[in-house]
């Protein structure tokens, strides 16, 4: 089979898979918004997985940044949006391990956000939502906070204190 034929076959397969995935999601009772949200979460997960394939730490970060930027451009997302999809669509009970593995990438993403205080408040809310979805992470909240603090992602004490007082 020629490369053109293979490419065409792959596109047809992908389209068929996309249609069957969409049907399956609709059968789950998801509306268009939730379907789109899940797709973007899957794209963010794929971007992180792509970076994990690299052996060299610098290459891993570079590949991850490039892959996330492709998702951001395709979907017209801002860095803060990417953090949201990371916490909502990628992180699970292994959140501590996942964050540790991608900390340099997260630091780069954080540096790209225009409003650091807003980003930090958003991340704290995302941690709350994550713990709401994955209750076994409740005892790991201090570890999650420390990871982000040590990486200079959560570094504004005012934001942290306000969050602690509210919670």
C-alpha positions in Angstrom: 0.0 0.0 0.0 1.4 3.4 -0.9 1.9 6.2 1.7 -1.0 8.2 0.2 -3.3 5.1 0.6 -2.1 4.5 4.1 -2.7 8.1 5.1 -6.2 8.0 3.6 -7.0 4.8 5.3 -5.8 6.2 8.6 -8.0 9.3 8.2 -11.0 7.1 7.5 -10.2 5.0 10.5 -9.8 8.0 12.7 -13.1 9.5 11.5 -14.9 6.3 12.2 -13.3 6.0 15.6 -14.3 9.7 16.3 -17.9 9.0 15.3 -18.1 5.8 17.4 -16.5 7.7 20.4 -19.0 10.5 20.0 -21.9 8.0 19.9 -20.5 6.2 23.0 -20.2 9.5 24.9 -23.7 10.5 23.9 -24.9 7.1 25.2 -23.2 8.0 28.5 -25.4 11.0 28.6 -22.8 13.6 27.9 -23.8 16.8 26.1 -21.7 18.4 23.3 -19.9 20.6 25.9 -18.9 17.6 28.0 -17.9 15.7 24.9 -15.6 18.5 23.8 -14.2 19.0 27.3 -13.3 15.3 27.4 -11.7 15.4 23.9 -9.5 18.4 25.0 -8.6 16.5 28.2 -7.6 13.5 26.1 -5.4 15.8 23.9 -3.7 17.3 27.0 -3.1 13.7 28.3 -1.7 12.7 24.9 0.7 15.7 25.0 2.0 14.7 28.4 2.4 11.1 27.3 4.3 12.3 24.2 6.7 14.1 26.4 7.2 11.0 28.6 8.6 9.1 25.6 11.7 11.3 25.7 14.8 10.1 27.6 16.5 13.4 28.1 14.9 15.8 30.7 15.3 18.9 28.5 13.9 17.1 25.5 11.0 15.9 27.6 10.1 19.4 28.6 10.6 20.8 25.0 8.4 18.1 23.5 5.8 18.6 26.2 5.7 22.4 25.7 5.5 21.9 21.9 2.7 19.4 22.2 0.7 21.5 24.7 1.1 24.6 22.6 -0.3 22.6 19.6 -3.3 21.8 21.7 -3.6 25.4 22.8 -3.4 26.8 19.3 -5.8 24.2 17.9 -8.4 24.8 20.6 -7.6 28.5 21.2 -6.7 27.9 24.8 -4.7 30.0 27.2 -2.1 28.5 29.7 -4.7 28.8 32.5 -7.1 26.7 30.4 -4.4 24.0 30.0 -3.9 23.9 33.8 -7.7 23.3 34.1 -7.7 20.5 31.6 -4.7 19.0 33.2 -6.3 18.9 36.6 -9.8 18.0 35.4 -8.9 15.6 32.6 -5.6 14.1 33.4 -4.9 14.0 37.1 -6.3 11.1 39.1 -5.4 9.1 42.2 -1.7 9.2 41.0 -1.7 13.0 41.0 1.4 13.4 43.1 3.4 11.1 40.8 2.0 12.8 37.7 2.8 16.3 39.0 6.3 15.3 40.0 6.9 13.8 36.5 5.8 16.9 34.7 6.9 19.6 37.2 9.4 21.4 34.8 6.7 21.5 32.1 4.2 22.9 34.6 6.7 25.6 35.7 7.0 26.6 32.0 3.3 26.7 31.7 3.0 28.8 34.9 5.5 31.3 33.6 3.4 31.7 30.5 0.4 32.8 32.5 -0.2 36.6 32.6 -1.7 36.9 36.1 0.2 34.8 38.7 -2.2 35.4 41.6 -5.2 34.5 39.5 -3.4 31.3 38.3 -2.5 30.4 41.9 -6.1 30.8 43.1 -7.3 28.8 40.1 -4.8 26.0 40.9 -6.0 25.9 44.5 -9.6 25.6 43.3 -8.5 22.8 40.9 -7.0 20.9 43.8 -10.3 21.2 45.7 -12.2 19.9 42.7 -9.7 17.1 42.2 -10.1 16.0 45.8 -13.8 16.2 45.4 -13.6 13.8 42.5 -10.9 11.6 44.0 -11.5 11.5 47.8 -8.5 9.4 48.5 -6.3 12.4 47.6 -7.6 14.4 50.6 -4.7 13.1 52.8 -2.3 14.1 50.0 -3.3 17.7 49.7 -0.3 18.9 51.8 2.0 17.0 49.5 0.3 18.5 46.4 0.6 22.0 47.9 4.2 21.4 48.9 5.1 20.2 45.4 3.6 23.3 43.8 5.2 25.6 46.4 8.6 24.1 46.1 8.4 24.5 42.3 7.5 28.2 42.8 4.1 27.8 41.3 2.3 28.4 44.5 4.5 31.1 45.9 2.1 34.0 47.0 1.5 33.6 50.7 -1.5 35.9 50.6 -3.2 33.7 48.1 -2.4 30.6 50.2 -3.6 32.2 53.4 -6.9 33.4 51.9 -7.5 29.9 50.5 -6.7 28.3 53.9 -9.0 30.7 55.8 -11.9 30.0 53.4 -11.4 26.3 53.6 
